Structure formats: C-alpha cells, structure tokens
Amino acid sequence: MSIALNTSQTNSHHMEKQIAATKAEIKMLTQENASTEKKLYVALGLVTAFGVLKLIGKI
C-alpha cells in the first residue's frame, strides 16, 4: 500500500512539474506571438504610409 501511494505521489508531482513547464511555454509563445504581431502592424503602417505618399506624388 505504501509503495503504491508513494508512486502515486511521485506521478502527481511529476505531472505538476510538467503542467508548470507547459504553462511557462505557452506564456513564452504568447509573448513571442504578440511581438511578431506588433512587427506586422508596424510593417503594415510603413507600407500604407509609403503607398499614400506615392499616391499623392511626394515620392
């Protein structure tokens, strides 16, 4: 009984560590995604500004 309980506790502890690692990875990927999204918006803004300037004949 004691061995089974101990194994169960070890498995539970391992699962908790794995869940924490997965949460950390999700957080990191979310931050990377937000950073990439900001870069895309900046690029879109620059392309739009260039297009408007070209349209009105300033370039």
DSSP file (Angstrom, degrees, kcal/mol; ACC not computed):
  #  RESIDUE AA STRUCTURE BP1 BP2  ACC     N-H-->O    O-->H-N    N-H-->O    O-->H-N    TCO  KAPPA ALPHA  PHI   PSI    X-CA   Y-CA   Z-CA
    1    1 A M     >        0   0    0      0, 0.0     4,-2.4     0, 0.0     5,-0.2   0.000 360.0 360.0 360.0 -46.0    0.0    0.0    0.0
    2    2 A S  H  >  +     0   0    0      1,-0.2     4,-2.4     2,-0.2     5,-0.2   0.883 360.0  50.4 -62.6 -39.5    2.8    2.4    1.0
    3    3 A I  H  > S+     0   0    0      2,-0.2     4,-2.4     1,-0.2    -1,-0.2   0.917 111.2  48.5 -66.0 -43.2    4.6    1.7   -2.3
    4    4 A A  H  > S+     0   0    0      2,-0.2     4,-2.2     1,-0.2    -2,-0.2   0.907 113.2  47.4 -63.7 -42.6    1.5    2.3   -4.4
    5    5 A L  H  X S+     0   0    0     -4,-2.4     4,-2.4     2,-0.2    -2,-0.2   0.909 111.7  50.2 -65.1 -42.6    0.8    5.6   -2.6
    6    6 A N  H  X S+     0   0    0     -4,-2.4     4,-2.3     2,-0.2    -2,-0.2   0.904 110.7  49.4 -62.7 -42.6    4.3    6.7   -2.9
    7    7 A T  H  X S+     0   0    0     -4,-2.4     4,-2.7     2,-0.2    -1,-0.2   0.897 110.2  51.6 -62.8 -41.4    4.3    6.0   -6.7
    8    8 A S  H  X S+     0   0    0     -4,-2.2     4,-2.4     2,-0.2    -2,-0.2   0.909 110.3  48.3 -62.3 -43.0    1.0    7.9   -7.0
    9    9 A Q  H  X S+     0   0    0     -4,-2.4     4,-2.6     2,-0.2    -2,-0.2   0.897 111.7  50.1 -64.8 -40.0    2.5   10.9   -5.2
   10   10 A T  H  X S+     0   0    0     -4,-2.3     4,-2.5     2,-0.2    -2,-0.2   0.928 111.9  47.4 -64.3 -45.1    5.6   10.8   -7.4
   11   11 A N  H  X S+     0   0    0     -4,-2.7     4,-2.5     2,-0.2    -2,-0.2   0.902 112.5  50.2 -61.8 -41.4    3.5   10.6  -10.6
   12   12 A S  H  X S+     0   0    0     -4,-2.4     4,-2.3     2,-0.2    -2,-0.2   0.914 111.1  48.2 -63.1 -44.0    1.3   13.5   -9.3
   13   13 A H  H  X S+     0   0    0     -4,-2.6     4,-2.1     2,-0.2    -2,-0.2   0.906 111.4  50.6 -63.8 -41.7    4.4   15.6   -8.5
   14   14 A H  H  X S+     0   0    0     -4,-2.5     4,-2.3     1,-0.2    -2,-0.2   0.911 110.2  49.8 -61.9 -43.0    5.8   14.8  -12.0
   15   15 A M  H  X S+     0   0    0     -4,-2.5     4,-2.7     2,-0.2    -2,-0.2   0.898 108.9  52.4 -63.7 -40.6    2.5   15.9  -13.6
   16   16 A E  H  X S+     0   0    0     -4,-2.3     4,-2.3     1,-0.2    -1,-0.2   0.912 110.6  47.6 -61.4 -42.3    2.5   19.1  -11.6
   17   17 A K  H  X S+     0   0    0     -4,-2.1     4,-2.2     2,-0.2    -1,-0.2   0.900 112.7  49.1 -64.6 -40.5    6.0   19.9  -12.8
   18   18 A Q  H  X S+     0   0    0     -4,-2.3     4,-2.3     2,-0.2    -2,-0.2   0.896 110.5  50.3 -67.5 -39.8    5.1   19.1  -16.4
   19   19 A I  H  X S+     0   0    0     -4,-2.7     4,-2.5     2,-0.2    -2,-0.2   0.915 110.5  49.9 -63.3 -43.2    2.0   21.3  -16.2
   20   20 A A  H  X S+     0   0    0     -4,-2.3     4,-2.1     1,-0.2    -2,-0.2   0.906 111.4  48.9 -62.1 -42.2    4.0   24.2  -14.9
   21   21 A A  H  X S+     0   0    0     -4,-2.2     4,-2.1     2,-0.2    -1,-0.2   0.896 111.3  49.8 -65.2 -40.1    6.6   23.8  -17.7
   22   22 A T  H  X S+     0   0    0     -4,-2.3     4,-2.5     2,-0.2    -2,-0.2   0.906 109.7  50.7 -65.8 -41.7    3.8   23.7  -20.3
   23   23 A K  H  X S+     0   0    0     -4,-2.5     4,-2.4     1,-0.2    -2,-0.2   0.907 110.3  50.0 -61.2 -41.8    2.2   26.9  -18.8
   24   24 A A  H  X S+     0   0    0     -4,-2.1     4,-2.2     1,-0.2    -2,-0.2   0.896 111.1  49.2 -63.5 -40.5    5.6   28.6  -19.0
   25   25 A E  H  X S+     0   0    0     -4,-2.1     4,-2.6     2,-0.2    -2,-0.2   0.902 110.1  50.3 -67.0 -40.9    6.0   27.5  -22.6
   26   26 A I  H  X S+     0   0    0     -4,-2.5     4,-2.4     2,-0.2    -2,-0.2   0.917 110.6  50.2 -62.0 -43.2    2.5   28.8  -23.5
   27   27 A K  H  X S+     0   0    0     -4,-2.4     4,-2.1     2,-0.2    -2,-0.2   0.914 111.3  48.6 -61.3 -43.5    3.3   32.1  -21.9
   28   28 A M  H  X S+     0   0    0     -4,-2.2     4,-2.4     1,-0.2    -2,-0.2   0.922 112.4  47.6 -63.4 -44.9    6.6   32.4  -23.8
   29   29 A L  H  X S+     0   0    0     -4,-2.6     4,-2.5     1,-0.2    -1,-0.2   0.878 110.1  53.0 -65.2 -37.0    4.9   31.5  -27.1
   30   30 A T  H  X S+     0   0    0     -4,-2.4     4,-2.2     2,-0.2    -1,-0.2   0.912 110.1  47.6 -63.6 -42.4    2.1   34.0  -26.4
   31   31 A Q  H  X S+     0   0    0     -4,-2.1     4,-2.1     2,-0.2    -2,-0.2   0.899 112.2  49.6 -65.9 -40.5    4.7   36.8  -25.8
   32   32 A E  H  X S+     0   0    0     -4,-2.4     4,-2.4     1,-0.2    -2,-0.2   0.911 110.7  50.7 -62.4 -42.0    6.6   35.9  -29.0
   33   33 A N  H  X S+     0   0    0     -4,-2.5     4,-2.5     1,-0.2    -2,-0.2   0.902 109.4  50.0 -63.5 -42.3    3.3   35.9  -30.9
   34   34 A A  H  X S+     0   0    0     -4,-2.2     4,-2.2     2,-0.2    -1,-0.2   0.899 110.6  50.5 -63.2 -40.8    2.4   39.4  -29.6
   35   35 A S  H  X S+     0   0    0     -4,-2.1     4,-2.0     2,-0.2    -2,-0.2   0.915 111.6  47.2 -63.5 -44.0    5.9   40.7  -30.5
   36   36 A T  H  X S+     0   0    0     -4,-2.4     4,-2.2     1,-0.2    -2,-0.2   0.894 110.1  53.5 -63.9 -40.5    5.5   39.3  -34.1
   37   37 A E  H  X S+     0   0    0     -4,-2.5     4,-2.1     1,-0.2    -2,-0.2   0.908 107.6  50.7 -62.6 -42.1    2.0   40.8  -34.3
   38   38 A K  H  X S+     0   0    0     -4,-2.2     4,-2.3     1,-0.2    -1,-0.2   0.915 109.5  51.0 -61.0 -43.0    3.4   44.3  -33.3
   39   39 A K  H  X S+     0   0    0     -4,-2.0     4,-2.5     1,-0.2    -1,-0.2   0.891 108.8  51.6 -62.3 -39.2    6.1   44.0  -36.0
   40   40 A L  H  X S+     0   0    0     -4,-2.2     4,-2.6     2,-0.2    -1,-0.2   0.901 109.9  49.0 -65.1 -40.0    3.5   43.1  -38.6
   41   41 A Y  H  X S+     0   0    0     -4,-2.1     4,-2.4     2,-0.2    -2,-0.2   0.890 111.0  50.1 -66.6 -38.9    1.4   46.1  -37.7
   42   42 A V  H  X S+     0   0    0     -4,-2.3     4,-2.4     2,-0.2    -2,-0.2   0.933 112.5  47.3 -63.0 -45.5    4.5   48.4  -37.9
   43   43 A A  H  X S+     0   0    0     -4,-2.5     4,-2.5     1,-0.2    -2,-0.2   0.910 111.6  50.5 -62.3 -42.6    5.3   47.0  -41.3
   44   44 A L  H  X S+     0   0    0     -4,-2.6     4,-2.4     1,-0.2    -1,-0.2   0.903 110.2  50.4 -62.3 -41.2    1.7   47.4  -42.4
   45   45 A G  H  X S+     0   0    0     -4,-2.4     4,-2.6     2,-0.2    -2,-0.2   0.904 111.0  48.5 -63.2 -41.9    1.8   51.0  -41.3
   46   46 A L  H  X S+     0   0    0     -4,-2.4     4,-2.6     2,-0.2    -2,-0.2   0.917 112.4  48.0 -65.7 -42.9    5.0   51.7  -43.1
   47   47 A V  H  X S+     0   0    0     -4,-2.5     4,-2.5     2,-0.2    -2,-0.2   0.908 113.1  48.7 -63.7 -41.5    3.7   50.2  -46.3
   48   48 A T  H  X S+     0   0    0     -4,-2.4     4,-2.5     2,-0.2    -2,-0.2   0.926 111.8  48.5 -64.0 -45.4    0.5   52.2  -46.0
   49   49 A A  H  X S+     0   0    0     -4,-2.6     4,-2.5     2,-0.2     5,-0.2   0.920 112.3  48.9 -61.1 -44.4    2.4   55.4  -45.4
   50   50 A F  H  X S+     0   0    0     -4,-2.6     4,-2.4     1,-0.2    -1,-0.2   0.916 111.6  50.0 -60.7 -43.9    4.6   54.7  -48.4
   51   51 A G  H  X S+     0   0    0     -4,-2.5     4,-2.3     2,-0.2    -2,-0.2   0.902 111.1  48.2 -62.7 -42.1    1.6   54.0  -50.6
   52   52 A V  H  X S+     0   0    0     -4,-2.5     4,-2.2     2,-0.2    -2,-0.2   0.925 112.6  48.2 -65.5 -44.7   -0.2   57.2  -49.5
   53   53 A L  H  <>S+     0   0    0     -4,-2.5     5,-2.6     1,-0.2     6,-0.8   0.898 113.2  48.0 -63.2 -39.4    2.9   59.3  -50.2
   54   54 A K  H ><5S+     0   0    0     -4,-2.4     3,-0.8    -5,-0.2    -1,-0.2   0.897 109.9  53.7 -66.2 -39.7    3.4   57.7  -53.6
   55   55 A L  H 3<5S+     0   0    0     -4,-2.3    -2,-0.2     1,-0.2    -1,-0.2   0.884 110.4  45.0 -63.7 -40.5   -0.3   58.2  -54.3
   56   56 A I  T 3<5S-     0   0    0     -4,-2.2    -1,-0.2    -5,-0.1    -2,-0.2   0.442 118.4-112.4 -87.7   2.8   -0.2   62.0  -53.6
   57   57 A G  T < 5S+     0   0    0     -3,-0.8    -3,-0.2    -4,-0.4    -2,-0.1   0.703  79.6 125.6  83.5  20.2    3.1   62.2  -55.6
   58   58 A K      <       0   0    0     -5,-2.6    -4,-0.2    -6,-0.2    -5,-0.1   0.629 360.0 360.0 -85.8 -13.0    5.5   63.0  -52.8
   59   59 A I              0   0    0     -6,-0.8    -1,-0.2    -9,-0.1    -5,-0.1   0.369 360.0 360.0-118.2 360.0    7.8   60.1  -53.7
